Amino acid sequence: MKEKLTVAGIGELLWDVFPNHKRLGGAPANFACHCNQLGAEAYPVSCVGADPLGAGIRERLGEMGVDVRYVFESGAYPTGTVDVVLNAGKPTYQIHEDVAWDHIPYSDALKQLAEKLDAVCFGSLSQRSGESRGTIHAFLQHMPKDALRIFDVNLRQAFFSKQQVGESLELANILKLSDEELPVLAGYFGLEGDTQDQLVQLRGLFDLKLIAYTRGPEGSLVLGANEVDDFPGCEGMAVDSVGAGDSFTAALCMGLLKGWPLSKVNAFANKVATFVCSQKGATPVLPGHLLEYGEVNETEEVS
């Protein structure tokens, strides 16, 4: 394994605007921030406006120690924002359109980044515009063949379609989806039977290495070619679930890249997501016992 793993999250980068405050957001950016905490050389790839909100995003990422060299700037489109309302800790979103991250430009610099990556995370929301969709597809196609290409479905509002999801699955080799998203994909692709049956069919249809199926506080089911692990979830108080799924994906990615057993990867991802749910904001500072998780013997219990 390389001494320093290199990963990216490509897609939306924005401010989540709550009634009384705003916080940094965007699933791929959250993914990159968490991977950075977990020891990777991690890059958000996106676009912000040439405006105070864009400058604020760069400043906030810098405070977190995240490299912003692939956060491009647009003079034609504003920095993205999302209005967020929490109901018992669960968010609903109003995502504004035709913003900077809808226009991520492709470049030689991005091609060179793609060629050295160990993993990337991308979703469906950032592909709602043709320009960013083209950039994401080109980026994925220039990655090393054995790199992890994680498609976190992340269905939002009406910004997805069967064609878009299908094309993304063809480009991915790992899928992360939730219990709310599986029924949509089951309808798209004619999946039948119980949950595990549907995941097996989905993995076979798109020749995926692995599927991670999350159930909120009920844990997750991770299904590989020859192994299945079902983790029942962790006890914890949910304060704010914004970004919890992104932290799960980051922990999943890092565990897989480090070659951990599937059971350890699944447990770690749940523990990280449970902690994020207990905090305000999508990218809280992770505690030491999670940052040091990989140093603990696989047979030991980590609290």
N, C-alpha and C positions, 0 to 999 in steps of 0.2 A: 504494500500500500504506500502511496505517496506520503511524504512527511506532512504536506499541507494540501488538503483537499480543496478543489476549486469548484464552486457552484454559483448558479445565478437564478434569480427569479425574474422572469420577463413578463411585462404586462402593466396593469394599472398601478399608479402611484398617486396618492391623493390625500386629502384631509377628510376624515370622518367628522362631520359636524353634528354635535349633540346640542340639546337646547341651551346649555350654559357653557359649553367649551368645545374645543376641537382637538382631535388626536390624529397622528399619522396613521394612514391606512393604505389598503390595497393588498390583496392576498399575496401576489408574488413578492412584493416588497417586504411584507411581514415575514414570509418564508426566508428571504435573504437575511433579514435582521436576526432571526433566531438561529440560522445556520452560522452566522458570524459569531454569535455568543457561544455556540457549541464547537467552535474551533476551526471553522472553514474559512478560506478566503472567499468571501461571499459578496456578490454584486447584484444590486437591483438594476434592471435594465428597463428604462421607461423614458417618459418625457414630461416635463412640467412647463408651465408658462413663464414668460419673462415678466413676472409680477411678484408682489410681496409674498403671496402664498407659496410660489415656487421657491423663492429665496428661503422661506421658512422651512420648507421640506429639506432643502440641502443642509441648512443649519442643524435641523433636528437629527438627520442621519449622521452628520459629522459628530455631533455630541455622543452618538451611540457607537462611534468608531467604525462606521460603515463607509466604504469607498463609493463615491458618487460619480466616478469618471464616466459611467455609462448612463447617467441620468441626463438626457439631452434637454435642450431648452428651445421652446417655440415662441416666436414673436407674434404668431398669428392666432394662437389658441390659448385659452386660460388654463391655469392649473385646475385639475379635477377636484370636485368636492362631492360628498355624499351626505345627505341628511339622514341621520340615524335616530331612531326612537327605540328605547328599551322597554319591553313589557315583561316584568318578572325576570329580568336579566337576558331575555332573548331579543335580538335585534331585528328590526325591519328597516329597509333601506329605500331611499329615493336617490337614484344615481343620475347625475346630470350628464347630458350628452354633448358631443362634439367639443371635447376638451383636449388638452395636450396629449394625454396618454392614448387617445384615439389615433394619434399621428406619430407613432414612434418610427423614426427614420432608420433604414438599413444602411450600413456602412462597412468599409473594410475593417474598421476597429471592432465592430460587432462580429464579423466573420472570424477574425483572429481570436476573439474571446471564445466564441463557440467551439473552435477547434481545440481548445485546451481544457474544456470543462469535463469534470467528473459527473456532474448532474445539473439538471435544470428543472424548474417547476413553472408550468404555465397553465392557464385556465381558459374558460370559454368567454368570460366577460370582456377581456381585452381584445377579443377577436370580433367584436361587434362592428368594427369599421374595417374596410378593405385594406387601408394602409398598414395598420398595426397587425392585422391578420397575415398580410404578406411578409412583413418583417419577422414575425414569430415563426412562420413556416420555413423561411429561408434560414433562420438561425438554427432551428432544430435539424435541418438537413445538413448543416455543416459541422455538427457535433461528432465526436468519435463514435464509432459503431457500438462500442460496449458501454458508453456513458448512460446514466439513468435519465430518461426523459419522462418526467412525472406529470401526468395530466390530472390536475385537481379540478374536477368538473365545475364546481362553484357556480351553479345555475342562479342567475339573478334576473328578476323582473321578466321581461320578454326578450332578453338579449342572448338567445340561443336558439338553435334549430337542430333537427336531425342531421342535416348535411354537415353543419359545423362540428357537432359532437363526433360524428363518424370520421370526419377528416382528422380531427385531433387524436382520436383513438388509433388511427392508422399510423400517426407520427409518434405516438407514445410507446413505451414499453412497460410503464407502471401506471396504474389508475388508482386515484383516491376519490371516493365518493361517499355520500352519506345515506342514511336510511330514507331521507326525504327525496334524494335524487335517483335512487335505484328504480323506483316505479316509472320515472320518466324514460330512463334508458330501456327498461323492460318493454315499454310500449313501442319505443323506436325500433328495437331490434328483435322483437318477438320472443323475449325470454320467458321461460315457463318454469313451474315448480316452486319450491321454497327458496329462501334467500340464497343458501349455499349453491343450490342447483343453478340459479340464475347467474351467480358470480362465475361458476365454472363455465357456463355457456359463453358468457361475455369474455372471459379470458381466452377461450378457444377461438372465438370469432375474430379477435384482433391480435392473436398471438402475443399476449401480454405475459411478461415475466411474473407479475404479481399484482393483486388487487387488494387494497386496504379499504374496508367498508366500516364506516364509523356510525355509532349509535348514540352519540352524546354521552350522558352519564352512564349509559349501559355498556360502555366499552367499545370494542372493535373486533372484527373478524378479518384476519389477514390470510390470504389464500395464494400460495405459490404453486409451482408446477407439481411438486411432490409432497407438499406439506401445508397443513392448515393450522392456524393458531387462533383461538378464541379467548380474548381477555375480557373479563366481566366488568371492568371499570374500576375507578378508585373513588373512595369516599372523599368528599370535599364540598365546601360551600361555594355555590356559583354566585359570583358578584356581577360578572360581565363576560359573556361568552364570545364577544367580538375578538376575532383572531385566534381562538382556541384551535380551530381546524387547521389553520396555517402553521401553528406551532407543532401540532401533531405531524403534519407533513414534513416539516423540517427535521424533527426528531427521527421519524421513519427513515428519511433520506440518509441522515448521518449514520444511523445504526446499520443500514444496508451497506453503505460504502465502507464501513469498518468491518464488514463481514461477520456481524454478530448473528447468533441463532435467531430464528424468527420469533420465538417466544420472548427473548430479551428485547428485541426491537419493538415488538408490540407493547410490552409492558412499559418500556421507556417512553414511547410516544404518548401513551395514556397518562403517565405521570406528569409529563411536561404540559400536556393540554389541560389537565386538572388544575395544575398550579396557575396557568394563565387565566383560567376561568375564575380563580379566586382573587384575581387582581383587577384593577381598573386599567383599561387600555389593552391594545393588541400585542404590544411588545414590551412587557415588563422585564426587569432584570431577573434572570433565572437564579435560583439559590445554588449554593455550592454543591449540595448533594446531587443535584441534577447535572451540573456541569462536570462533576467527577464520576458520574454514573458508570462510564465505560471502564474506569480503573478498578471497579469492584469485581471480585470474582463472580463468575456467572452463577455459581451455586449459592451465593449469599443473597439475602433479602435486603432490598434497599427501601428505606422508608421515604 
